[in-house]
Amino acid sequence: MLSEEEREILERKVSEGARKRDLQKELQEHLDKMLEQIIAEEGRSHERTT
Amino acid sequence: MSAQLKLENVGGFKGIRSFEFGRGVVNEVEAPNAMGKTTLTRGLAGVLSMPITHDETINEARNQGLLRESLKNIYAKDAWVRLQYNGQVEEWRMRSDGSIAKIPSHGDERFIWAGMLTQETRSIRQLVEGNPDFSWVPRRLSYADRYATCKEVVNARLSEVESTATAILRRQEGLAEKNKKLQERKDEKVKLERSRDEFAKQLDEKKRQHIERMKDLDRQLDLKSQKLIEYQAGIEKSKQEIKRFEAQLESNAKNMLEIEQQIQKIDLEIIRKEVIQNVSRIDKEIAKLRLQMGVLNGKKTTFSDAKSVLVQRGEKEGICPVCEISTITVNFLEEKVSEIELEIKKIEKNILVLSSERTRWLQKEATERQRIDKYNNIKLNLTNERRDLTAKKSREERTLKGLEQTLEGLKRDQITLTEERTKLERETEEWEKESHEALKKIEMELGRINKAIAEEMRKIQGDSFWEEEDGTRTSLMSAQERRKKYKSRLMEIREYFDQRQHEHEVQAIATFNNNVKKVMTELGFAEFDQIALDRDDKQLKVFRPGFVRQPLESLSTSEKYSIAVVLQITLKKTYLPDIPFFIVDEVVVNYDNERKERILDYLSQMAKEENLYVIVTKLAEKAGGEIQVKRR
């Protein structure tokens, strides 16, 4: 389940995307950042374990 | 406040056409048929709805003749629409080749669905067809659409992630396969190396055996050569011996010949005859001499007697007592006796000589016989010697023959050994060549395997890491783990969007239904108790008074158009409250005057209340003339 904070971020992205008339781009950027964040987190976790 | 609309080379228009619309009023665009009313409304709708991005909306725009290609005048170059209102300008321009030079930045594609009421409007089409599926209302017009779009993005991303995860999995499987292949290659290499080493070992052993065999053959050949030399020397010696024996035999034969010749020379008969003849002759001669000597002795006796007589007589000379005739002297008689004695002595000597000769003659045969015996002895000796020599020669010849046979055997052995050596050398050469080729092939195969191993390792090395979008490289497991996390997050987000979409749809349908009810009431359409979208199946349901459901296909045409008016006005009010335009294209022709007026009044009221530019096209009663825009 998404946290409240994550929901707020998503809602903000949706409304920003709607405002900018490029919802897809806005969300894609957000999802890209999310993947980058996962990669970075996983990288740090990997560094810690190694 | 008014809105300025300029159209250049749009639809049936060629050149620039300008129109002005009043705000807060209904603007009646009046013209005869084929004068450009629809072109005007399409140009206006285009500039208000572009850019259109969603596939379903593009399809809908096509149905309504609003695709930019269909807006361009086919005889002109560039097409251009410019709308100035509320202090803002929206422009749309298309080049002659169909490319877009300018596109409005603040258009709302939902205008295609909710900003217009034309013969091609979706709701009218569906009502005419009796199609109750109005799921597009919440889907395309409400905020639910945003979440649906978000879901599409998330789904697309999920699809990408799954695709990437599948690619990573494939890579992992491929890696396992490559590792398996690599191991197989390595095993193959080890096997081949073992095979090569074993082969090389066998080759060395074979070479060693070959060298041993060659040495053995060389030793045998040397031995044979030595023996050959020895036997040749033996043969030479034997030949010399034979020659020596032959020479001795020749000498022996010569001696034999000589002896035989000597023997042949001695003819005992002849000798015997000769001896007889000579003895006879000698005997005759002796006899003759003895006879002579007797005569002489007689004479001597006579003369001696005569002498003695004379002497006795003391006479020195006297008458011959014998003949008594002649006178003789003692001297004479003495002389005669002396002469006779001499004669006798001579004869005796001759007899002696003849006797001696006779003896010789008599001894000659014996001597010759002795010679023959001697020669025979020699001959016998020579014969013995010849037999001995012949035996020795024969023995030597046998020895020579034996030696020569042995030599021939040695030569044959030598030839056999040489042939065997040559054969062995040739076989070895061929075998070494074949072995070399085989080793070369193995080495080549090893080279190929090494290359394949290097290639596999390079591939494995390359495939062992996943290159992330940011260019960093990570292990496949880690990359897969990231995708799992990401997918999990995306699914949570999709679930959230799904929930939000549903909430908005429910809300949008509720709002829509309320607004439908309100508009219907305001328009005074009392023939229906309720027109509403079902919250669950999103079907449009029409109920007659008493909540009797009326299937859409059974509605009359005017009822369908009435419902369409209600729906489009509701859609505009519900979903496009911020766009100050509403277009109605000749819909009103299907109503009676009272209803027509009621609708137009309602639109006037709506325009006024909501400060809208309501544009209604109207067919001019008179033919000819230009488009006129009149404010109602």
HADDOCK unambig.tbl for C-alpha pairs under 7 A between the chains (distance, minus, plus):
assign (segid A and resid 1 and name CA) (segid B and resid 492 and name CA) 6.02 0.50 0.50
assign (segid A and resid 2 and name CA) (segid B and resid 492 and name CA) 6.41 0.50 0.50
assign (segid A and resid 24 and name CA) (segid B and resid 150 and name CA) 6.66 0.50 0.50
assign (segid A and resid 24 and name CA) (segid B and resid 153 and name CA) 6.24 0.50 0.50
assign (segid A and resid 27 and name CA) (segid B and resid 150 and name CA) 6.92 0.50 0.50
assign (segid A and resid 28 and name CA) (segid B and resid 153 and name CA) 6.91 0.50 0.50
assign (segid A and resid 35 and name CA) (segid B and resid 486 and name CA) 6.29 0.50 0.50
assign (segid A and resid 38 and name CA) (segid B and resid 482 and name CA) 6.37 0.50 0.50
assign (segid A and resid 38 and name CA) (segid B and resid 486 and name CA) 6.96 0.50 0.50
assign (segid A and resid 39 and name CA) (segid B and resid 482 and name CA) 6.28 0.50 0.50
assign (segid A and resid 42 and name CA) (segid B and resid 482 and name CA) 6.87 0.50 0.50
